[in-house]
Amino acid sequence: MNAQKLTRLATYLSVSVALTLMLIKGFAWWETGSVGVLASLLDSTVDVVASVMILVAVHIAQIPADNEHRFGHGKAEPLASLGQSIFIAGSALYLMIHAVDRLIEPEAVTQPDVGMVVMVLSMLLSFALILFQRYVIARTASTAIKADSLHYLTDILANFAVLLGLWLAAWFWVDATLGLLIGLWIGWEALKLAYGSANELLDKELPENMRERIREIVLSHPQVEGFNDLRTYRSGPKIFIQLDLELDDHLSLLAAHEIAEEVTRQLQIAFEEADILIHQEPVSIRENAEHHQWEMQTRMDFENT
């Protein structure tokens, strides 16, 4: 199964799991009246909306480039992730307000056993989904699936806290306090998700380990004298790599083109979803620039003495 099909399958499973969790947690909250269960129910309700957004975004991001979108539609993924973070932050705020109200006016939790069974089932379903998502992320590096997987990981931690609150249901304040803490946790994760999504929308450079790998591949070609002005960014499932390739001054245009094509092929082997733009330039340009820079620095040093 190719990367695009894997990514779509992950979004379908995410929506299915979110719907299932919302239904069973709704039943558990109806039976228990627990703030912690309500927190988890709200989170799963938001998950349904967010997962549908991710599903649509992944579909749009995989649409090939066209005349009006020459760089493709990849920005749909981080845009959906940013929208998801807003939904998550809103649910976290509502939860914290409800938890504070319950701390002021405590209410007993009824039938905690029902809630505990539902929380355990929820954790198992979320864990199974995360395992599959991690496999998809390793194959595709999808930003949207990363965001969704991180959200389900926080769900597991939140459900564990709810489980603990139900177990200690005799102390009314524990349930409300855990609901408040879960709300704070969800809000923090929403901020981190928004930060990462915004960085991708603003074309933040790829991680340094990926840039270092690019350097190694480019410089491994025996006829490459060096390179400069490396610029990289990610847009949904694709990454973009641009650089100036420094070559011998006396190479023919055809030879320089062939070398650039060979470097491009090696980069595409390492980064399957890469869109690569290489400009060839004579190595003497760099040498002249370095000599000019040295002259300017020498002059400045002399004037400062």
C-alpha positions in Angstrom: 0.0 0.0 0.0 1.5 3.4 -1.0 1.9 6.4 1.3 -1.2 8.2 0.1 -3.5 5.2 0.6 -2.0 4.6 4.1 -2.6 8.2 5.1 -6.3 8.0 3.9 -6.8 4.7 5.7 -5.4 6.3 8.9 -8.0 9.1 8.7 -10.9 6.7 8.1 -9.9 4.7 11.2 -9.5 7.9 13.2 -13.0 9.0 12.4 -14.4 5.6 13.2 -12.6 5.4 16.6 -13.7 8.9 17.5 -17.3 8.2 16.8 -17.2 5.0 18.8 -15.5 6.7 21.8 -18.0 9.6 21.7 -21.0 7.2 21.9 -19.7 5.0 24.7 -18.4 7.9 26.8 -21.8 9.6 26.3 -23.4 6.6 27.9 -20.8 6.5 30.7 -21.4 10.2 31.5 -25.2 9.7 31.5 -24.8 6.8 34.0 -22.1 8.4 36.3 -22.5 12.2 36.1 -18.7 12.4 36.5 -16.9 15.6 35.5 -13.9 13.5 34.4 -16.0 11.4 32.1 -17.6 14.6 30.7 -14.1 15.9 30.1 -13.3 12.8 28.1 -16.7 12.9 26.3 -16.1 16.5 25.2 -12.6 15.6 24.0 -14.0 12.7 21.9 -16.7 14.9 20.5 -14.1 17.4 19.4 -12.1 14.5 18.1 -15.0 13.6 15.7 -15.0 17.1 14.2 -11.2 17.3 14.2 -10.8 13.8 12.6 -13.3 14.7 9.8 -11.3 17.9 9.2 -8.1 15.9 9.0 -9.8 13.4 6.6 -10.9 16.2 4.3 -7.5 18.0 4.6 -5.6 14.9 3.7 -7.8 14.3 0.7 -7.2 17.9 -0.5 -3.5 17.8 0.2 -3.1 14.7 -2.0 -4.7 16.5 -5.0 -1.9 17.0 -7.6 -0.6 20.4 -8.5 -2.6 22.3 -11.1 -2.4 25.6 -13.0 -3.7 27.6 -10.1 -1.8 25.7 -7.3 1.6 25.1 -8.9 3.1 23.9 -5.6 0.3 21.5 -4.8 -2.4 21.6 -2.1 -0.2 20.3 0.8 -0.9 23.4 3.0 -4.3 21.9 3.6 -2.8 19.6 6.2 -1.3 22.1 8.6 -4.3 24.4 8.0 -6.6 21.7 9.3 -4.2 21.0 12.2 -4.4 24.6 13.2 -8.1 24.5 13.0 -8.1 21.4 15.1 -6.0 23.1 17.8 -8.7 25.9 18.1 -11.4 23.3 18.6 -9.3 21.5 21.2 -8.6 24.8 23.1 -12.3 25.7 23.2 -13.2 22.3 24.7 -10.4 22.7 27.2 -11.7 26.1 28.3 -15.3 24.8 28.7 -14.1 21.8 30.7 -12.1 23.9 33.1 -15.1 26.2 33.7 -17.3 23.2 34.4 -14.7 21.6 36.7 -14.4 24.8 38.8 -18.2 25.0 39.1 -18.2 21.4 40.3 -15.5 22.2 42.9 -17.7 25.0 44.2 -20.8 22.9 44.3 -19.8 19.2 44.5 -22.0 16.4 43.3 -21.6 12.7 44.0 -20.5 10.4 41.2 -22.9 7.5 40.6 -22.1 4.1 39.2 -18.4 4.6 38.9 -17.9 1.0 37.8 -19.6 1.7 34.5 -17.4 4.7 33.9 -14.2 2.7 34.7 -15.1 0.0 32.2 -15.7 2.6 29.5 -12.5 4.4 30.2 -10.5 1.1 30.0 -12.2 0.3 26.6 -11.5 3.8 25.4 -7.8 3.5 26.3 -7.5 0.2 24.4 -9.1 1.6 21.3 -7.0 4.7 21.3 -3.8 2.7 21.9 -4.6 0.4 18.9 -5.2 3.5 16.7 -2.0 5.1 17.8 0.1 2.0 17.0 -1.3 2.1 13.4 -0.8 5.9 13.2 2.8 5.6 14.2 3.3 3.1 11.4 1.7 5.5 8.9 3.8 8.4 10.2 7.0 6.4 9.8 6.0 5.7 6.2 4.6 9.1 5.2 5.7 11.8 7.8 2.2 13.3 7.5 1.8 16.4 9.6 -1.9 15.8 10.0 -1.6 12.2 11.2 1.2 13.3 13.6 -1.2 15.9 15.1 -4.0 13.3 15.3 -1.7 10.7 16.9 -0.5 13.2 19.5 -4.1 14.1 20.3 -5.0 10.4 20.9 -2.0 10.0 23.1 -3.2 12.8 25.3 -6.6 11.0 25.3 -5.0 8.0 26.8 -3.4 10.0 29.5 -6.6 11.9 30.1 -8.6 8.7 30.3 -6.2 7.3 32.8 -6.7 10.4 35.0 -10.5 9.9 34.7 -10.1 6.3 35.6 -8.2 7.3 38.7 -10.9 9.9 39.6 -13.7 7.3 39.3 -11.7 4.8 41.5 -11.5 7.6 44.1 -15.1 8.7 43.6 -15.7 8.8 47.4 -13.7 12.0 47.5 -15.9 14.4 45.5 -13.2 17.0 44.9 -10.8 14.4 43.2 -13.1 14.1 40.2 -13.5 17.9 39.7 -9.8 18.5 40.3 -8.7 15.9 37.8 -11.2 17.4 35.3 -9.5 20.8 35.8 -6.0 19.3 35.4 -7.1 17.4 32.2 -8.5 20.7 30.8 -5.1 22.4 31.4 -3.3 19.5 29.8 -5.5 19.5 26.7 -5.2 23.3 26.5 -1.4 23.0 26.6 -1.4 20.4 23.8 -3.6 22.6 21.7 -1.1 25.4 22.0 1.8 23.1 20.9 -0.3 21.8 18.0 -1.1 25.3 16.9 2.6 26.3 17.1 3.7 23.4 15.0 1.0 23.9 12.4 1.7 27.7 12.2 5.4 26.9 11.6 4.6 24.7 8.7 2.2 27.3 7.2 5.1 29.8 7.5 7.5 27.4 5.7 9.8 26.6 8.6 13.0 24.9 7.6 13.1 21.1 7.8 14.8 19.6 11.0 18.5 19.8 11.1 19.1 16.0 10.7 17.2 16.1 7.4 19.2 19.1 6.2 22.4 17.4 7.2 21.3 14.3 5.2 20.8 16.6 2.2 24.3 18.1 2.6 25.8 14.6 2.6 24.0 13.5 -0.5 24.9 16.6 -2.5 28.5 16.6 -1.5 28.9 12.9 -2.2 28.9 13.5 -5.9 32.5 13.6 -7.1 32.1 16.5 -9.5 30.2 18.8 -7.0 32.6 21.5 -5.7 30.1 22.6 -3.0 26.7 24.2 -2.7 25.0 27.2 -1.1 21.6 28.9 -0.3 20.0 25.6 0.8 16.3 26.3 1.5 13.8 23.7 2.6 10.2 23.4 3.9 7.4 21.0 4.2 3.9 21.3 2.6 1.7 18.5 3.7 2.9 15.2 2.2 5.6 16.9 0.1 8.9 18.5 1.1 10.6 21.2 -1.1 14.4 21.4 -1.5 16.2 24.3 -3.3 19.9 25.0 -3.5 22.7 26.4 -5.7 25.1 23.7 -6.9 28.7 24.9 -7.3 30.4 23.3 -10.3 33.7 23.7 -12.2 33.7 26.8 -14.4 34.7 25.0 -17.5 32.0 22.4 -17.6 29.6 22.5 -20.6 26.0 23.4 -20.0 25.0 19.8 -20.9 27.5 18.3 -18.4 26.4 20.7 -15.6 22.8 19.7 -16.3 23.6 16.0 -16.1 25.4 16.5 -12.7 22.4 18.4 -11.4 20.1 15.6 -12.6 22.2 13.0 -10.9 22.1 14.9 -7.6 18.4 15.3 -7.9 17.9 11.6 -8.4 19.9 10.7 -5.3 17.9 13.2 -3.3 14.6 11.7 -4.5 15.8 8.3 -3.5 16.3 9.5 0.0 13.2 11.8 0.1 10.5 10.2 -2.0 8.0 13.0 -1.7 10.5 15.8 -2.5 10.1 18.5 -5.0 13.7 19.6 -5.9 15.0 22.7 -7.6 18.7 23.0 -8.3 20.5 26.0 -9.9 24.0 25.4 -11.3 26.6 28.1 -10.8 30.4 28.3 -11.4 32.5 27.7 -8.3 34.5 30.8 -9.1 31.5 32.9 -8.0 31.8 31.6 -4.5 35.6 32.1 -4.5 35.2 35.7 -5.8 32.6 36.4 -3.2 34.8 35.0 -0.4 37.7 37.1 -1.7 35.5 40.2 -1.7 34.3 39.5 1.8 37.9 39.1 3.0 38.9 42.4 1.4 35.9 44.2 3.0 36.7 42.7 6.4 40.4 43.6 6.1 39.5 47.2 5.2 37.1 47.4 8.2 39.8 46.0 10.5 42.3 48.6 9.2 39.8 51.5 9.6 39.1 50.4 13.2 42.7 50.4 14.2 
